[in-house]
Amino acid sequence: MFKEARTKCFEKEGVEIAKEYDTPGWTAENAQRELSSDYGDRQDRVAGIYAANDDTAGGAIAAMKGVGINPETSR
């Protein structure tokens, strides 16, 4: 239900979702692993990351920092 509602909102606003992950356990470690494995060749095309909870957001931030992006100063 959560994912369906989010998708409807993004579609309504014309937001393009380039990649989605169904992070096992919604943990920071799993989110970081998933994003790190795919982020290096996409980093110049990512305008934002939407995370469903604090743990997955923390993993996304760690993945960004791992490829040299400071999320506090990016776009």
PDB file of N, CA, C, O and CB in Angstrom:
ATOM      1  N   MET A   1       0.815  -1.182   0.000  1.00  0.00           N
ATOM      2  CA  MET A   1       0.000   0.000   0.000  1.00  0.00           C
ATOM      3  C   MET A   1       0.867   1.259   0.000  1.00  0.00           C
ATOM      4  O   MET A   1       0.585   2.210  -0.729  1.00  0.00           O
ATOM      5  CB  MET A   1      -0.932  -0.009   1.195  1.00  0.00           C
ATOM      6  N   PHE A   2       1.914   1.263   0.810  1.00  0.00           N
ATOM      7  CA  PHE A   2       2.813   2.410   0.893  1.00  0.00           C
ATOM      8  C   PHE A   2       3.449   2.700  -0.467  1.00  0.00           C
ATOM      9  O   PHE A   2       3.452   3.838  -0.936  1.00  0.00           O
ATOM     10  CB  PHE A   2       3.903   2.162   1.949  1.00  0.00           C
ATOM     11  N   LYS A   3       3.981   1.660  -1.082  1.00  0.00           N
ATOM     12  CA  LYS A   3       4.661   1.805  -2.370  1.00  0.00           C
ATOM     13  C   LYS A   3       3.686   2.251  -3.466  1.00  0.00           C
ATOM     14  O   LYS A   3       4.027   3.075  -4.314  1.00  0.00           O
ATOM     15  CB  LYS A   3       5.333   0.480  -2.767  1.00  0.00           C
ATOM     16  N   GLU A   4       2.480   1.699  -3.437  1.00  0.00           N
ATOM     17  CA  GLU A   4       1.463   2.062  -4.424  1.00  0.00           C
ATOM     18  C   GLU A   4       1.084   3.539  -4.319  1.00  0.00           C
ATOM     19  O   GLU A   4       0.961   4.223  -5.335  1.00  0.00           O
ATOM     20  CB  GLU A   4       0.220   1.189  -4.247  1.00  0.00           C
ATOM     21  N   ALA A   5       0.901   4.022  -3.111  1.00  0.00           N
ATOM     22  CA  ALA A   5       0.545   5.430  -2.900  1.00  0.00           C
ATOM     23  C   ALA A   5       1.682   6.353  -3.340  1.00  0.00           C
ATOM     24  O   ALA A   5       1.444   7.385  -3.969  1.00  0.00           O
ATOM     25  CB  ALA A   5       0.204   5.681  -1.418  1.00  0.00           C
ATOM     26  N   ARG A   6       2.909   5.977  -3.007  1.00  0.00           N
ATOM     27  CA  ARG A   6       4.061   6.775  -3.418  1.00  0.00           C
ATOM     28  C   ARG A   6       4.163   6.852  -4.933  1.00  0.00           C
ATOM     29  O   ARG A   6       4.404   7.918  -5.499  1.00  0.00           O
ATOM     30  CB  ARG A   6       5.347   6.195  -2.836  1.00  0.00           C
ATOM     31  N   THR A   7       3.979   5.714  -5.580  1.00  0.00           N
ATOM     32  CA  THR A   7       4.075   5.659  -7.038  1.00  0.00           C
ATOM     33  C   THR A   7       3.017   6.544  -7.685  1.00  0.00           C
ATOM     34  O   THR A   7       3.318   7.257  -8.643  1.00  0.00           O
ATOM     35  CB  THR A   7       3.929   4.213  -7.531  1.00  0.00           C
ATOM     36  N   LYS A   8       1.802   6.514  -7.190  1.00  0.00           N
ATOM     37  CA  LYS A   8       0.731   7.355  -7.741  1.00  0.00           C
ATOM     38  C   LYS A   8       1.073   8.838  -7.611  1.00  0.00           C
ATOM     39  O   LYS A   8       0.854   9.614  -8.540  1.00  0.00           O
ATOM     40  CB  LYS A   8      -0.602   7.059  -7.031  1.00  0.00           C
ATOM     41  N   CYS A   9       1.607   9.224  -6.461  1.00  0.00           N
ATOM     42  CA  CYS A   9       1.983  10.631  -6.249  1.00  0.00           C
ATOM     43  C   CYS A   9       3.096  11.052  -7.201  1.00  0.00           C
ATOM     44  O   CYS A   9       3.026  12.124  -7.802  1.00  0.00           O
ATOM     45  CB  CYS A   9       2.428  10.857  -4.794  1.00  0.00           C
ATOM     46  N   PHE A  10       4.120  10.218  -7.341  1.00  0.00           N
ATOM     47  CA  PHE A  10       5.228  10.542  -8.236  1.00  0.00           C
ATOM     48  C   PHE A  10       4.748  10.633  -9.679  1.00  0.00           C
ATOM     49  O   PHE A  10       5.125  11.558 -10.398  1.00  0.00           O
ATOM     50  CB  PHE A  10       6.342   9.496  -8.113  1.00  0.00           C
ATOM     51  N   GLU A  11       3.925   9.690 -10.106  1.00  0.00           N
ATOM     52  CA  GLU A  11       3.416   9.716 -11.478  1.00  0.00           C
ATOM     53  C   GLU A  11       2.597  10.973 -11.731  1.00  0.00           C
ATOM     54  O   GLU A  11       2.726  11.595 -12.785  1.00  0.00           O
ATOM     55  CB  GLU A  11       2.568   8.472 -11.760  1.00  0.00           C
ATOM     56  N   LYS A  12       1.766  11.346 -10.786  1.00  0.00           N
ATOM     57  CA  LYS A  12       0.933  12.552 -10.916  1.00  0.00           C
ATOM     58  C   LYS A  12       1.789  13.804 -11.110  1.00  0.00           C
ATOM     59  O   LYS A  12       1.418  14.712 -11.854  1.00  0.00           O
ATOM     60  CB  LYS A  12       0.039  12.719  -9.676  1.00  0.00           C
ATOM     61  N   GLU A  13       2.924  13.839 -10.438  1.00  0.00           N
ATOM     62  CA  GLU A  13       3.812  15.004 -10.510  1.00  0.00           C
ATOM     63  C   GLU A  13       4.849  14.900 -11.632  1.00  0.00           C
ATOM     64  O   GLU A  13       5.658  15.810 -11.812  1.00  0.00           O
ATOM     65  CB  GLU A  13       4.523  15.185  -9.187  1.00  0.00           C
ATOM     66  N   GLY A  14       4.830  13.814 -12.375  1.00  0.00           N
ATOM     67  CA  GLY A  14       5.755  13.652 -13.491  1.00  0.00           C
ATOM     68  C   GLY A  14       7.166  13.289 -13.076  1.00  0.00           C
ATOM     69  O   GLY A  14       8.112  13.536 -13.825  1.00  0.00           O
ATOM     70  N   VAL A  15       7.326  12.708 -11.895  1.00  0.00           N
ATOM     71  CA  VAL A  15       8.639  12.307 -11.400  1.00  0.00           C
ATOM     72  C   VAL A  15       9.013  10.974 -12.033  1.00  0.00           C
ATOM     73  O   VAL A  15       8.261  10.003 -11.945  1.00  0.00           O
ATOM     74  CB  VAL A  15       8.649  12.207  -9.845  1.00  0.00           C
ATOM     75  N   GLU A  16      10.169  10.930 -12.666  1.00  0.00           N
ATOM     76  CA  GLU A  16      10.654   9.696 -13.276  1.00  0.00           C
ATOM     77  C   GLU A  16      11.437   8.890 -12.248  1.00  0.00           C
ATOM     78  O   GLU A  16      12.377   9.395 -11.635  1.00  0.00           O
ATOM     79  CB  GLU A  16      11.532  10.000 -14.513  1.00  0.00           C
ATOM     80  N   ILE A  17      11.050   7.657 -12.066  1.00  0.00           N
ATOM     81  CA  ILE A  17      11.762   6.768 -11.151  1.00  0.00           C
ATOM     82  C   ILE A  17      12.719   5.931 -11.985  1.00  0.00           C
ATOM     83  O   ILE A  17      12.299   5.076 -12.765  1.00  0.00           O
ATOM     84  CB  ILE A  17      10.772   5.860 -10.327  1.00  0.00           C
ATOM     85  N   ALA A  18      13.995   6.186 -11.811  1.00  0.00           N
ATOM     86  CA  ALA A  18      15.007   5.502 -12.618  1.00  0.00           C
ATOM     87  C   ALA A  18      15.291   4.095 -12.117  1.00  0.00           C
ATOM     88  O   ALA A  18      15.574   3.198 -12.911  1.00  0.00           O
ATOM     89  CB  ALA A  18      16.289   6.302 -12.630  1.00  0.00           C
ATOM     90  N   LYS A  19      15.219   3.899 -10.826  1.00  0.00           N
ATOM     91  CA  LYS A  19      15.558   2.607 -10.243  1.00  0.00           C
ATOM     92  C   LYS A  19      14.817   2.460  -8.925  1.00  0.00           C
ATOM     93  O   LYS A  19      14.685   3.424  -8.171  1.00  0.00           O
ATOM     94  CB  LYS A  19      17.094   2.464 -10.036  1.00  0.00           C
ATOM     95  N   GLU A  20      14.335   1.265  -8.648  1.00  0.00           N
ATOM     96  CA  GLU A  20      13.664   0.978  -7.381  1.00  0.00           C
ATOM     97  C   GLU A  20      14.308  -0.234  -6.734  1.00  0.00           C
ATOM     98  O   GLU A  20      14.799  -1.134  -7.416  1.00  0.00           O
ATOM     99  CB  GLU A  20      12.147   0.742  -7.592  1.00  0.00           C
ATOM    100  N   TYR A  21      14.300  -0.244  -5.422  1.00  0.00           N
ATOM    101  CA  TYR A  21      14.820  -1.373  -4.664  1.00  0.00           C
ATOM    102  C   TYR A  21      13.773  -1.778  -3.630  1.00  0.00           C
ATOM    103  O   TYR A  21      13.149  -0.919  -3.007  1.00  0.00           O
ATOM    104  CB  TYR A  21      16.182  -1.018  -3.981  1.00  0.00           C
ATOM    105  N   ASP A  22      13.585  -3.054  -3.451  1.00  0.00           N
ATOM    106  CA  ASP A  22      12.791  -3.589  -2.347  1.00  0.00           C
ATOM    107  C   ASP A  22      13.791  -4.136  -1.340  1.00  0.00           C
ATOM    108  O   ASP A  22      14.107  -5.326  -1.331  1.00  0.00           O
ATOM    109  CB  ASP A  22      11.761  -4.706  -2.829  1.00  0.00           C
ATOM    110  N   THR A  23      14.276  -3.246  -0.502  1.00  0.00           N
ATOM    111  CA  THR A  23      15.377  -3.542   0.413  1.00  0.00           C
ATOM    112  C   THR A  23      14.961  -4.555   1.476  1.00  0.00           C
ATOM    113  O   THR A  23      14.050  -4.287   2.259  1.00  0.00           O
ATOM    114  CB  THR A  23      15.870  -2.259   1.079  1.00  0.00           C
ATOM    115  N   PRO A  24      15.611  -5.702   1.514  1.00  0.00           N
ATOM    116  CA  PRO A  24      15.288  -6.714   2.522  1.00  0.00           C
ATOM    117  C   PRO A  24      15.448  -6.158   3.937  1.00  0.00           C
ATOM    118  O   PRO A  24      16.493  -5.607   4.284  1.00  0.00           O
ATOM    119  CB  PRO A  24      16.181  -7.951   2.339  1.00  0.00           C
ATOM    120  N   GLY A  25      14.413  -6.307   4.738  1.00  0.00           N
ATOM    121  CA  GLY A  25      14.472  -5.878   6.129  1.00  0.00           C
ATOM    122  C   GLY A  25      14.486  -4.373   6.324  1.00  0.00           C
ATOM    123  O   GLY A  25      14.487  -3.900   7.460  1.00  0.00           O
ATOM    124  N   TRP A  26      14.497  -3.621   5.248  1.00  0.00           N
ATOM    125  CA  TRP A  26      14.562  -2.154   5.292  1.00  0.00           C
ATOM    126  C   TRP A  26      15.713  -1.681   6.177  1.00  0.00           C
ATOM    127  O   TRP A  26      15.557  -0.738   6.953  1.00  0.00           O
ATOM    128  CB  TRP A  26      13.234  -1.573   5.805  1.00  0.00           C
ATOM    129  N   THR A  27      16.862  -2.332   6.058  1.00  0.00           N
ATOM    130  CA  THR A  27      18.007  -1.981   6.898  1.00  0.00           C
ATOM    131  C   THR A  27      18.976  -1.075   6.155  1.00  0.00           C
ATOM    132  O   THR A  27      19.029  -1.077   4.925  1.00  0.00           O
ATOM    133  CB  THR A  27      18.728  -3.241   7.371  1.00  0.00           C
ATOM    134  N   ALA A  28      19.738  -0.305   6.912  1.00  0.00           N
ATOM    135  CA  ALA A  28      20.737   0.583   6.328  1.00  0.00           C
ATOM    136  C   ALA A  28      21.793  -0.202   5.561  1.00  0.00           C
ATOM    137  O   ALA A  28      22.203   0.199   4.472  1.00  0.00           O
ATOM    138  CB  ALA A  28      21.398   1.425   7.414  1.00  0.00           C
ATOM    139  N   GLU A  29      22.228  -1.315   6.128  1.00  0.00           N
ATOM    140  CA  GLU A  29      23.274  -2.113   5.487  1.00  0.00           C
ATOM    141  C   GLU A  29      22.826  -2.631   4.122  1.00  0.00           C
ATOM    142  O   GLU A  29      23.579  -2.566   3.150  1.00  0.00           O
ATOM    143  CB  GLU A  29      23.667  -3.285   6.385  1.00  0.00           C
ATOM    144  N   ASN A  30      21.597  -3.144   4.055  1.00  0.00           N
ATOM    145  CA  ASN A  30      21.091  -3.656   2.779  1.00  0.00           C
ATOM    146  C   ASN A  30      20.869  -2.535   1.769  1.00  0.00           C
ATOM    147  O   ASN A  30      21.154  -2.702   0.583  1.00  0.00           O
ATOM    148  CB  ASN A  30      19.789  -4.420   2.996  1.00  0.00           C
ATOM    149  N   ALA A  31      20.367  -1.405   2.229  1.00  0.00           N
ATOM    150  CA  ALA A  31      20.160  -0.264   1.330  1.00  0.00           C
ATOM    151  C   ALA A  31      21.493   0.229   0.774  1.00  0.00           C
ATOM    152  O   ALA A  31      21.605   0.513  -0.419  1.00  0.00           O
ATOM    153  CB  ALA A  31      19.433   0.882   2.067  1.00  0.00           C
ATOM    154  N   GLN A  32      22.495   0.328   1.630  1.00  0.00           N
ATOM    155  CA  GLN A  32      23.814   0.773   1.180  1.00  0.00           C
ATOM    156  C   GLN A  32      24.389  -0.205   0.168  1.00  0.00           C
ATOM    157  O   GLN A  32      24.943   0.220  -0.846  1.00  0.00           O
ATOM    158  CB  GLN A  32      24.772   0.926   2.372  1.00  0.00           C
ATOM    159  N   ARG A  33      24.273  -1.484   0.415  1.00  0.00           N
ATOM    160  CA  ARG A  33      24.799  -2.504  -0.491  1.00  0.00           C
ATOM    161  C   ARG A  33      24.107  -2.418  -1.856  1.00  0.00           C
ATOM    162  O   ARG A  33      24.770  -2.450  -2.892  1.00  0.00           O
ATOM    163  CB  ARG A  33      24.614  -3.913   0.118  1.00  0.00           C
ATOM    164  N   GLU A  34      22.787  -2.311  -1.853  1.00  0.00           N
ATOM    165  CA  GLU A  34      22.039  -2.240  -3.110  1.00  0.00           C
ATOM    166  C   GLU A  34      22.412  -0.996  -3.909  1.00  0.00           C
ATOM    167  O   GLU A  34      22.690  -1.077  -5.106  1.00  0.00           O
ATOM    168  CB  GLU A  34      20.535  -2.249  -2.833  1.00  0.00           C
ATOM    169  N   LEU A  35      22.415   0.131  -3.251  1.00  0.00           N
ATOM    170  CA  LEU A  35      22.687   1.386  -3.941  1.00  0.00           C
ATOM    171  C   LEU A  35      24.138   1.487  -4.377  1.00  0.00           C
ATOM    172  O   LEU A  35      24.423   1.982  -5.468  1.00  0.00           O
ATOM    173  CB  LEU A  35      22.335   2.558  -3.052  1.00  0.00           C
ATOM    174  N   SER A  36      25.061   1.024  -3.539  1.00  0.00           N
ATOM    175  CA  SER A  36      26.475   1.092  -3.889  1.00  0.00           C
ATOM    176  C   SER A  36      26.792   0.277  -5.132  1.00  0.00           C
ATOM    177  O   SER A  36      27.628   0.674  -5.944  1.00  0.00           O
ATOM    178  CB  SER A  36      27.323   0.613  -2.731  1.00  0.00           C
ATOM    179  N   SER A  37      26.131  -0.852  -5.281  1.00  0.00           N
ATOM    180  CA  SER A  37      26.416  -1.720  -6.423  1.00  0.00           C
ATOM    181  C   SER A  37      25.936  -1.113  -7.733  1.00  0.00           C
ATOM    182  O   SER A  37      26.371  -1.538  -8.804  1.00  0.00           O
ATOM    183  CB  SER A  37      25.771  -3.079  -6.220  1.00  0.00           C
ATOM    184  N   ASP A  38      25.059  -0.140  -7.670  1.00  0.00           N
ATOM    185  CA  ASP A  38      24.463   0.410  -8.877  1.00  0.00           C
ATOM    186  C   ASP A  38      24.695   1.910  -9.036  1.00  0.00           C
ATOM    187  O   ASP A  38      24.377   2.471 -10.085  1.00  0.00           O
ATOM    188  CB  ASP A  38      22.996   0.131  -8.882  1.00  0.00           C
ATOM    189  N   TYR A  39      25.236   2.558  -8.031  1.00  0.00           N
ATOM    190  CA  TYR A  39      25.261   4.020  -8.008  1.00  0.00           C
ATOM    191  C   TYR A  39      26.402   4.642  -8.810  1.00  0.00           C
ATOM    192  O   TYR A  39      26.238   5.730  -9.363  1.00  0.00           O
ATOM    193  CB  TYR A  39      25.351   4.487  -6.599  1.00  0.00           C
ATOM    194  N   GLY A  40      27.536   3.985  -8.883  1.00  0.00           N
ATOM    195  CA  GLY A  40      28.709   4.576  -9.517  1.00  0.00           C
ATOM    196  C   GLY A  40      28.476   5.070 -10.931  1.00  0.00           C
ATOM    197  O   GLY A  40      28.941   6.154 -11.281  1.00  0.00           O
ATOM    198  N   ASP A  41      27.768   4.308 -11.754  1.00  0.00           N
ATOM    199  CA  ASP A  41      27.562   4.730 -13.137  1.00  0.00           C
ATOM    200  C   ASP A  41      26.324   5.594 -13.322  1.00  0.00           C
ATOM    201  O   ASP A  41      26.034   6.008 -14.445  1.00  0.00           O
ATOM    202  CB  ASP A  41      27.464   3.527 -14.022  1.00  0.00           C
ATOM    203  N   ARG A  42      25.594   5.876 -12.265  1.00  0.00           N
ATOM    204  CA  ARG A  42      24.382   6.686 -12.361  1.00  0.00           C
ATOM    205  C   ARG A  42      24.488   8.023 -11.623  1.00  0.00           C
ATOM    206  O   ARG A  42      23.596   8.862 -11.749  1.00  0.00           O
ATOM    207  CB  ARG A  42      23.213   5.909 -11.820  1.00  0.00           C
ATOM    208  N   GLN A  43      25.543   8.233 -10.870  1.00  0.00           N
ATOM    209  CA  GLN A  43      25.564   9.364  -9.954  1.00  0.00           C
ATOM    210  C   GLN A  43      25.358  10.716 -10.616  1.00  0.00           C
ATOM    211  O   GLN A  43      24.815  11.622  -9.983  1.00  0.00           O
ATOM    212  CB  GLN A  43      26.846   9.378  -9.228  1.00  0.00           C
ATOM    213  N   ASP A  44      25.769  10.886 -11.866  1.00  0.00           N
ATOM    214  CA  ASP A  44      25.584  12.181 -12.516  1.00  0.00           C
ATOM    215  C   ASP A  44      24.150  12.389 -12.990  1.00  0.00           C
ATOM    216  O   ASP A  44      23.794  13.488 -13.415  1.00  0.00           O
ATOM    217  CB  ASP A  44      26.532  12.313 -13.688  1.00  0.00           C
ATOM    218  N   ARG A  45      23.325  11.346 -12.923  1.00  0.00           N
ATOM    219  CA  ARG A  45      21.938  11.459 -13.388  1.00  0.00           C
ATOM    220  C   ARG A  45      20.926  11.376 -12.259  1.00  0.00           C
ATOM    221  O   ARG A  45      19.723  11.385 -12.521  1.00  0.00           O
ATOM    222  CB  ARG A  45      21.646  10.383 -14.396  1.00  0.00           C
ATOM    223  N   VAL A  46      21.367  11.298 -11.025  1.00  0.00           N
ATOM    224  CA  VAL A  46      20.450  11.170  -9.899  1.00  0.00           C
ATOM    225  C   VAL A  46      20.133  12.546  -9.344  1.00  0.00           C
ATOM    226  O   VAL A  46      21.024  13.285  -8.923  1.00  0.00           O
ATOM    227  CB  VAL A  46      21.046  10.264  -8.801  1.00  0.00           C
ATOM    228  N   ALA A  47      18.841  12.881  -9.349  1.00  0.00           N
ATOM    229  CA  ALA A  47      18.413  14.161  -8.800  1.00  0.00           C
ATOM    230  C   ALA A  47      17.968  14.031  -7.350  1.00  0.00           C
ATOM    231  O   ALA A  47      17.933  15.017  -6.614  1.00  0.00           O
ATOM    232  CB  ALA A  47      17.286  14.740  -9.636  1.00  0.00           C
ATOM    233  N   GLY A  48      17.631  12.816  -6.943  1.00  0.00           N
ATOM    234  CA  GLY A  48      17.193  12.614  -5.575  1.00  0.00           C
ATOM    235  C   GLY A  48      16.999  11.151  -5.260  1.00  0.00           C
ATOM    236  O   GLY A  48      16.929  10.303  -6.149  1.00  0.00           O
ATOM    237  N   ILE A  49      16.916  10.881  -3.995  1.00  0.00           N
ATOM    238  CA  ILE A  49      16.666   9.529  -3.525  1.00  0.00           C
ATOM    239  C   ILE A  49      15.533   9.613  -2.518  1.00  0.00           C
ATOM    240  O   ILE A  49      15.556  10.430  -1.597  1.00  0.00           O
ATOM    241  CB  ILE A  49      17.953   8.879  -2.897  1.00  0.00           C
ATOM    242  N   TYR A  50      14.548   8.758  -2.711  1.00  0.00           N
ATOM    243  CA  TYR A  50      13.428   8.669  -1.785  1.00  0.00           C
ATOM    244  C   TYR A  50      13.595   7.398  -0.969  1.00  0.00           C
ATOM    245  O   TYR A  50      13.727   6.309  -1.526  1.00  0.00           O
ATOM    246  CB  TYR A  50      12.058   8.682  -2.538  1.00  0.00           C
ATOM    247  N   ALA A  51      13.588   7.535   0.333  1.00  0.00           N
ATOM    248  CA  ALA A  51      13.750   6.376   1.211  1.00  0.00           C
ATOM    249  C   ALA A  51      12.503   6.237   2.087  1.00  0.00           C
ATOM    250  O   ALA A  51      11.937   7.230   2.544  1.00  0.00           O
ATOM    251  CB  ALA A  51      15.036   6.513   2.091  1.00  0.00           C
ATOM    252  N   ALA A  52      12.092   5.002   2.309  1.00  0.00           N
ATOM    253  CA  ALA A  52      10.865   4.734   3.044  1.00  0.00           C
ATOM    254  C   ALA A  52      11.008   4.871   4.561  1.00  0.00           C
ATOM    255  O   ALA A  52      10.006   4.992   5.267  1.00  0.00           O
ATOM    256  CB  ALA A  52      10.387   3.362   2.716  1.00  0.00           C
ATOM    257  N   ASN A  53      12.239   4.854   5.066  1.00  0.00           N
ATOM    258  CA  ASN A  53      12.427   5.004   6.512  1.00  0.00           C
ATOM    259  C   ASN A  53      13.832   5.534   6.795  1.00  0.00           C
ATOM    260  O   ASN A  53      14.645   5.689   5.884  1.00  0.00           O
ATOM    261  CB  ASN A  53      12.196   3.649   7.245  1.00  0.00           C
ATOM    262  N   ASP A  54      14.097   5.802   8.045  1.00  0.00           N
ATOM    263  CA  ASP A  54      15.389   6.370   8.435  1.00  0.00           C
ATOM    264  C   ASP A  54      16.556   5.434   8.146  1.00  0.00           C
ATOM    265  O   ASP A  54      17.621   5.885   7.724  1.00  0.00           O
ATOM    266  CB  ASP A  54      15.376   6.715   9.904  1.00  0.00           C
ATOM    267  N   ASP A  55      16.367   4.131   8.368  1.00  0.00           N
ATOM    268  CA  ASP A  55      17.456   3.186   8.120  1.00  0.00           C
ATOM    269  C   ASP A  55      17.853   3.157   6.649  1.00  0.00           C
ATOM    270  O   ASP A  55      19.039   3.232   6.328  1.00  0.00           O
ATOM    271  CB  ASP A  55      17.055   1.788   8.573  1.00  0.00           C
ATOM    272  N   THR A  56      16.877   3.049   5.752  1.00  0.00           N
ATOM    273  CA  THR A  56      17.233   3.001   4.330  1.00  0.00           C
ATOM    274  C   THR A  56      17.787   4.344   3.868  1.00  0.00           C
ATOM    275  O   THR A  56      18.637   4.384   2.979  1.00  0.00           O
ATOM    276  CB  THR A  56      16.009   2.611   3.478  1.00  0.00           C
ATOM    277  N   ALA A  57      17.326   5.430   4.450  1.00  0.00           N
ATOM    278  CA  ALA A  57      17.891   6.741   4.127  1.00  0.00           C
ATOM    279  C   ALA A  57      19.351   6.813   4.552  1.00  0.00           C
ATOM    280  O   ALA A  57      20.187   7.341   3.819  1.00  0.00           O
ATOM    281  CB  ALA A  57      17.083   7.861   4.804  1.00  0.00           C
ATOM    282  N   GLY A  58      19.660   6.290   5.726  1.00  0.00           N
ATOM    283  CA  GLY A  58      21.042   6.267   6.199  1.00  0.00           C
ATOM    284  C   GLY A  58      21.932   5.439   5.282  1.00  0.00           C
ATOM    285  O   GLY A  58      23.076   5.812   5.019  1.00  0.00           O
ATOM    286  N   GLY A  59      21.412   4.321   4.795  1.00  0.00           N
ATOM    287  CA  GLY A  59      22.166   3.500   3.854  1.00  0.00           C
ATOM    288  C   GLY A  59      22.397   4.218   2.543  1.00  0.00           C
ATOM    289  O   GLY A  59      23.472   4.110   1.954  1.00  0.00           O
ATOM    290  N   ALA A  60      21.393   4.953   2.079  1.00  0.00           N
ATOM    291  CA  ALA A  60      21.530   5.725   0.842  1.00  0.00           C
ATOM    292  C   ALA A  60      22.582   6.820   0.999  1.00  0.00           C
ATOM    293  O   ALA A  60      23.385   7.049   0.095  1.00  0.00           O
ATOM    294  CB  ALA A  60      20.179   6.342   0.439  1.00  0.00           C
ATOM    295  N   ILE A  61      22.575   7.485   2.130  1.00  0.00           N
ATOM    296  CA  ILE A  61      23.574   8.533   2.399  1.00  0.00           C
ATOM    297  C   ILE A  61      24.974   7.932   2.428  1.00  0.00           C
ATOM    298  O   ILE A  61      25.907   8.505   1.867  1.00  0.00           O
ATOM    299  CB  ILE A  61      23.272   9.250   3.743  1.00  0.00           C
ATOM    300  N   ALA A  62      25.124   6.793   3.071  1.00  0.00           N
ATOM    301  CA  ALA A  62      26.430   6.133   3.130  1.00  0.00           C
ATOM    302  C   ALA A  62      26.904   5.744   1.726  1.00  0.00           C
ATOM    303  O   ALA A  62      28.087   5.882   1.413  1.00  0.00           O
ATOM    304  CB  ALA A  62      26.363   4.883   4.036  1.00  0.00           C
ATOM    305  N   ALA A  63      25.995   5.264   0.887  1.00  0.00           N
ATOM    306  CA  ALA A  63      26.355   4.892  -0.489  1.00  0.00           C
ATOM    307  C   ALA A  63      26.790   6.121  -1.280  1.00  0.00           C
ATOM    308  O   ALA A  63      27.760   6.063  -2.036  1.00  0.00           O
ATOM    309  CB  ALA A  63      25.167   4.198  -1.195  1.00  0.00           C
ATOM    310  N   MET A  64      26.077   7.229  -1.109  1.00  0.00           N
ATOM    311  CA  MET A  64      26.454   8.465  -1.798  1.00  0.00           C
ATOM    312  C   MET A  64      27.849   8.917  -1.380  1.00  0.00           C
ATOM    313  O   MET A  64      28.681   9.255  -2.222  1.00  0.00           O
ATOM    314  CB  MET A  64      25.432   9.574  -1.511  1.00  0.00           C
ATOM    315  N   LYS A  65      28.091   8.920  -0.090  1.00  0.00           N
ATOM    316  CA  LYS A  65      29.404   9.317   0.411  1.00  0.00           C
ATOM    317  C   LYS A  65      30.493   8.378  -0.091  1.00  0.00           C
ATOM    318  O   LYS A  65      31.625   8.800  -0.329  1.00  0.00           O
ATOM    319  CB  LYS A  65      29.404   9.349   1.939  1.00  0.00           C
ATOM    320  N   GLY A  66      30.148   7.104  -0.251  1.00  0.00           N
ATOM    321  CA  GLY A  66      31.106   6.111  -0.733  1.00  0.00           C
ATOM    322  C   GLY A  66      31.588   6.352  -2.150  1.00  0.00           C
ATOM    323  O   GLY A  66      32.669   5.898  -2.525  1.00  0.00           O
ATOM    324  N   VAL A  67      30.786   7.070  -2.950  1.00  0.00           N
ATOM    325  CA  VAL A  67      31.206   7.397  -4.317  1.00  0.00           C
ATOM    326  C   VAL A  67      31.610   8.869  -4.433  1.00  0.00           C
ATOM    327  O   VAL A  67      31.739   9.403  -5.535  1.00  0.00           O
ATOM    328  CB  VAL A  67      30.075   7.080  -5.315  1.00  0.00           C
ATOM    329  N   GLY A  68      31.809   9.519  -3.276  1.00  0.00           N
ATOM    330  CA  GLY A  68      32.344  10.874  -3.285  1.00  0.00           C
ATOM    331  C   GLY A  68      31.321  11.990  -3.370  1.00  0.00           C
ATOM    332  O   GLY A  68      31.671  13.125  -3.694  1.00  0.00           O
ATOM    333  N   ILE A  69      30.080  11.692  -3.087  1.00  0.00           N
ATOM    334  CA  ILE A  69      29.035  12.729  -3.119  1.00  0.00           C
ATOM    335  C   ILE A  69      28.678  13.094  -1.696  1.00  0.00           C
ATOM    336  O   ILE A  69      28.371  12.220  -0.886  1.00  0.00           O
ATOM    337  CB  ILE A  69      27.768  12.248  -3.901  1.00  0.00           C
ATOM    338  N   ASN A  70      28.715  14.379  -1.383  1.00  0.00           N
ATOM    339  CA  ASN A  70      28.271  14.856  -0.085  1.00  0.00           C
ATOM    340  C   ASN A  70      26.803  15.266  -0.225  1.00  0.00           C
ATOM    341  O   ASN A  70      26.517  16.300  -0.827  1.00  0.00           O
ATOM    342  CB  ASN A  70      29.160  16.051   0.426  1.00  0.00           C
ATOM    343  N   PRO A  71      25.875  14.486   0.313  1.00  0.00           N
ATOM    344  CA  PRO A  71      24.455  14.784   0.140  1.00  0.00           C
ATOM    345  C   PRO A  71      24.031  16.112   0.762  1.00  0.00           C
ATOM    346  O   PRO A  71      22.971  16.640   0.424  1.00  0.00           O
ATOM    347  CB  PRO A  71      23.636  13.678   0.730  1.00  0.00           C
ATOM    348  N   GLU A  72      24.831  16.649   1.653  1.00  0.00           N
ATOM    349  CA  GLU A  72      24.485  17.922   2.271  1.00  0.00           C
ATOM    350  C   GLU A  72      24.754  19.103   1.341  1.00  0.00           C
ATOM    351  O   GLU A  72      24.176  20.174   1.521  1.00  0.00           O
ATOM    352  CB  GLU A  72      25.258  18.097   3.563  1.00  0.00           C
ATOM    353  N   THR A  73      25.623  18.918   0.352  1.00  0.00           N
ATOM    354  CA  THR A  73      25.944  20.032  -0.540  1.00  0.00           C
ATOM    355  C   THR A  73      25.538  19.771  -1.983  1.00  0.00           C
ATOM    356  O   THR A  73      25.728  20.637  -2.838  1.00  0.00           O
ATOM    357  CB  THR A  73      27.418  20.325  -0.481  1.00  0.00           C
ATOM    358  N   SER A  74      24.988  18.604  -2.270  1.00  0.00           N
ATOM    359  CA  SER A  74      24.580  18.279  -3.642  1.00  0.00           C
ATOM    360  C   SER A  74      23.282  18.987  -3.983  1.00  0.00           C
ATOM    361  O   SER A  74      22.399  19.146  -3.140  1.00  0.00           O
ATOM    362  CB  SER A  74      24.418  16.755  -3.823  1.00  0.00           C
ATOM    363  N   ARG A  75      23.188  19.399  -5.205  1.00  0.00           N
ATOM    364  CA  ARG A  75      22.003  20.059  -5.763  1.00  0.00           C
ATOM    365  C   ARG A  75      21.090  20.543  -4.714  1.00  0.00           C
ATOM    366  O   ARG A  75      20.048  21.120  -5.020  1.00  0.00           O
ATOM    367  CB  ARG A  75      21.262  19.152  -6.665  1.00  0.00           C
TER     368      ARG A  75
END
